[in-house]
Structures are given as C-alpha cells and as structure tokens.
C-alpha cells in the first residue's frame, strides 16, 4: 500500500478547495458502465470447456467481448463525456492478463482527455477462479490483489484522487468545480460486499470536507445499497442501512452501482440508487448521467454495434443485426430453464416458455413496459408461480416491476 500513500500525498498537494471555484456548477456529463467482464483473447480459444462455462452463466454475450469492449470505448471517445465511470467487475475472472489488456484499451480513452474512474468488483481481486480456457479444460492463471489493482490502475482515478482510504481502495475524485465522486471499494480481502469501521470513518471525513468546501457528492460502488431483486446475500452491502444513513446525513442523493447485471432504479428517503446493467448482457447498454447544479438526468444508451462493424469492415451477420443476435443468444441459453417438465401439458407450455424468455430479456434491460401486452390478466405469470420452483419464485420477485421501465430517471441531487 506504500504506493497508495505516495499517490495520496501528490494528489493532496495539487488539490484546490471547492470554495475557490465559481458559485454555479457547470453542466457535467458522465458515462457509466458496469460489469464489463473483459477476458483477454489469449485466455480462451472459445472451445468446448469455455462454452460450458458460459452455458452455466447468465447469458453475457462473451463470445464477442472483445468487439463489445472496443465498440463501447469508441462510443465513449466520440461522445466526449467529462468522465467515464466503471463500477466494478472489469474482468471476467480477475486474471492479471485480462487487467493488463483492458488497461491498454482504457489508456486510449484517457489519451483523448477523458478521465476514467474504476472500482473493484468481486470478480477483479482475490478471484481464485482466474483461468485460461482451451479445448476441453482450463489452466489456473495469476489473479489480482488490491495492491496490484491499485498499481495497475493508478492512472484511472487514484493519482488524481483528493484522498484514498487506508483500509480499502475507496477514493474521492474531484470532477468539475463543485462535484466530488465518492468511489467505494466494497471488495477488500477481509471485507467482501462490506464497509469496514475504518472506511466508515474515512467516508464521513470526506463528506464533511465536501460540505465545508461547498461541494456536492455523487457516490458509487459495485454492490448494491438496496435489494433490487430476489437476491440479497452477496448483493446488498452488509452495512447498507448504516451507509445509507451516513450518505443522507450529508445530502448525498444518488448512488451508482452494478453487480446484479440488471438495469434498475430504487429510491428510499431521498436517496436514489441506479444499478446499470452489465455491458455484455442484452441489450448491451450503459448509462448517460448529466448533472447541473441541482438536477440529474440519467438514461441508458445501447451500443451501436452495426456502426462499429461498418467502421471496421466487420459486416458479418452477427454484427449487422447485433441486438437481435444477442437476444437470440440469451433466449437460447434460458430456454432449457423454461422447458420445465413440471409445466402444464394443456397447450400452454410454449406460451409459458415464451413469456419467461421475454420477461427475462426485459428484466435485464430495465424496460418491462411491454410485458402486460403478453400477459394482460397475469394468468401466465400465475401459472409459473403455481409451479413453486425457482423460476416461479423469480417471476414472483419481479412481478411488481412488470409494466414499468427503469431506463431513465430525473431528479434533484
């Protein structure tokens, strides 16, 4: 951690207090992506074993992760935001080789004058599943630690940080004249999906400093402040209630996260959490956040893979209709789950399977507004829940979201 302390000293020496800036904050624009799960090409031949690993996952469009990553970063450069936030799970399995390959790509964004701010995810550090996949097997490869992560990603938030926590890789970054971004590391070796007491004291100190200097604070982490889905353990931060109270106490009203791979938004007592869906999952989208002095506007943007393919002479069918191909990939993956032998045999089996596929795709995208048209009286959902299996419980957990959309949000901050 010695390098962190030297980075901290240099950052503090060049930091200017927010009170020295203009009274009105300028408009700022951030692009936000989560769960890239980048895997270096040298770590897979897309062989049988790797395909089995993907089949047991959640349908990330991993066979084209190289193209997805390159297309995304090109879009970032073309849109020229004030910063790019990557809220964790930068890599597929924490392999050092993947970190190093991704960093080479991120350098191209910074060279265009766009700061890149990164967070650790649970896949990125201390991941003993780091491996290469070739043929019918795999080979363990070296994985990253917190110390190595800070060293490798020093240019992506840490060097410019106003302060870095001594007990984690949490840091606070000055964006524009009156905005600070509190980047919370929730994946230390001893505190997984958790905030240590020392880190809480550091957070409060940073929030107090921001208040004193007239700065607004936007917070971000990998795991979640609220429970958005059927899953809680390993998803919701262990000290979420305490963290929420502290953020509200200092007027923080917006928290950005990922981890679940679904697009979702939830508000409680004036503090809104936006979870940005996984970039490699259908529909391959990221967040666009615009900030003024008092207002924040968030909306999702979908990768334009066709435009990227055209620019690079990649005109294969899978790229000319990328979104459709991604949807088909995901639907094929989950079809075996929908093909449940416990389903009724009265002619509704196909209807139930199609409903589940459509619901799952919509759920990941954050736009469930079209689902009521498939199931206007809720009868298909009821049939699934009658099965009393995992899919039934899954559908039951998101039933309250059917008909809603979580792809955009606007509010005060």
LINTAJO-V86016 format. One line per field, one symbol per residue. ss: DSSP state (a for helix, b for strand, c for the rest). phi: phi as a letter, one per 20 degrees, with the letter a starting at -180 (. if undefined). psi: psi as a letter, one per 40 degrees, with the letter a starting at -180 (. if undefined). A space follows every 10 residues. Layout:
ss=???
phi=???
psi=???
This chain:
ss=caaaaaaaaa aaaacccaaa cccccccbbb bbbbcccbcc aaabcccaaa aaaaaccccc caaaaaaaaa aaaaaaaaac ccbbbbcccc bcccbaaaaa aaaaaaaaaa ccccbbbbcc cccccccccc bbbbccbbbb ccbccaaaaa aacaaaaacc ccbbcccccc bbbbbcccbb bbbbccbccc cbccccaaaa aaaaaaaaaa aacccbbbbb bccbcccccc cccccbccca aaaaaaaaac cccbbbbccc cccbbbbbcc bbbbbccbcc ccccbbbbbb bcccbbbbbb bbccaaaaaa acccccaaaa caaaaaaaaa aaaaaaaacc ccccccccaa aaaaaaaaaa aaaaacbccc aaaaccccaa aaaaaaccca aaaaaaaaaa acccbccbbb bbc
phi=.gffffffff fffdfdfffe effdfffccd dccclflfcg gfebdlegff fffffeedmf efgcffffff fffffgffel ffadddenlf cfbmfggfgf ffggffgfff fendfdddcf dfeeclefeg bdcbmdbbcf cfdedgffgf ffdgedoffe ffbcffdaef bcdedmeccc deededcffd cflbcfgffg ffgfffffff fgemdecddb befdecedbf ecfndeggdg fffgffffgd mfcbcdbbmf mdebcbcbln ddddeeffge egdlcbdcdd cdfcdcccbe cegeffffff fdmddggfef cfffffffff fffeffffee feffddnegf ffffffffff fffffnddfe fgffbgdmff fffffffldf fffffgfdff efndccebbb afb
psi=eddddddddd dddehhidee iidhhihihh hhiifdfhhh deeiefaddd dddddeaffi fdefdddddd ddddddddef idihhhfifd idfehddddd dddddddddd eeehhhhiii idedifgeeh iihhbeaihi iiiiiddddd ddfdegddde idihheeafi ihhhhadfhi hhhhhefide ghfihidddd dddddddddd ddefiihhii idiidihead hdhedhhdfd ddddddddde ehehhhabdd eihihiihfe hhhhhhihde ihfgiiihhh hadeihhhii hhhgdddddd defgeidddd fddddddddd dddeddddgh eeiiffeedd dddddddddd dddddegfde ddddgdeedd dddddddfad dddddddede eheiifeiii ii.
